Amino acid sequence: MFFLLTSFVWLRSAQRARWIGWIGVVTAVAGLIGMFRNVTTIVAPVAAVNNYLLPLFMIMLGVVFIRWRTAPASAA
């Protein structure tokens, strides 16, 4: 749920690249589906793909946060 909520916030912000938010939504949904891999084997391929998507999204999000430049605060 953390990745889904983070992605929704990312999509609502006007200052950020929207494609990162959509990758997060796809990753979060795949993760939620993949959680049922112990209940049914039908979702095993989704869980396998999510095992690659989740670390990739976390690395990408970390790089974006490190490179993020905030607007300078105006002198009041």
C-alpha positions in Angstrom: 0.0 0.0 0.0 2.9 2.3 0.6 4.0 2.3 -3.0 0.4 2.8 -4.2 -0.2 5.8 -1.9 3.2 7.2 -2.8 2.4 6.9 -6.5 -1.0 8.6 -6.1 0.7 11.5 -4.3 3.3 11.7 -7.0 0.6 11.8 -9.7 -1.2 14.6 -8.0 1.8 16.9 -7.8 2.3 19.2 -10.7 6.1 19.5 -10.3 7.0 15.8 -10.8 7.2 13.6 -13.8 4.0 11.7 -14.1 5.5 8.6 -15.7 7.2 7.7 -12.3 3.9 7.7 -10.6 2.4 5.4 -13.2 5.3 3.0 -12.9 4.7 3.0 -9.2 1.0 2.3 -9.6 1.8 -0.7 -11.9 4.3 -2.0 -9.4 2.0 -1.6 -6.5 -0.9 -3.4 -8.2 1.4 -6.2 -9.3 2.6 -6.5 -5.7 -1.0 -6.6 -4.4 -1.8 -9.3 -6.9 1.4 -11.2 -6.3 0.7 -11.4 -2.5 -1.8 -14.1 -3.3 0.8 -16.5 -4.8 0.5 -18.7 -1.7 -3.2 -18.9 -2.1 -3.3 -19.8 -5.8 -0.6 -20.6 -8.4 -2.3 -18.6 -11.1 -0.7 -15.4 -9.9 2.8 -16.8 -9.7 3.9 -15.2 -12.9 2.8 -11.8 -11.7 4.7 -12.3 -8.4 7.8 -13.3 -10.4 7.6 -10.1 -12.4 7.0 -8.1 -9.3 10.2 -9.4 -7.8 12.0 -7.4 -10.4 9.7 -4.4 -10.6 9.7 -3.6 -6.9 13.5 -3.2 -6.4 13.7 -1.4 -9.8 11.0 1.1 -8.7 12.7 1.6 -5.3 16.0 2.3 -6.9 14.5 4.7 -9.5 12.5 6.5 -6.8 15.6 6.9 -4.7 17.6 8.3 -7.5 14.8 10.8 -8.3 14.7 11.9 -4.6 18.5 12.3 -4.5 18.5 14.4 -7.7 15.5 16.5 -6.6 16.1 20.2 -6.5 13.7 22.3 -4.5 12.8 25.8 -5.4 14.8 28.4 -3.4 12.7 29.9 -0.6 11.8 33.5 -1.2 13.1 36.0 1.3 10.3 37.3 3.5 
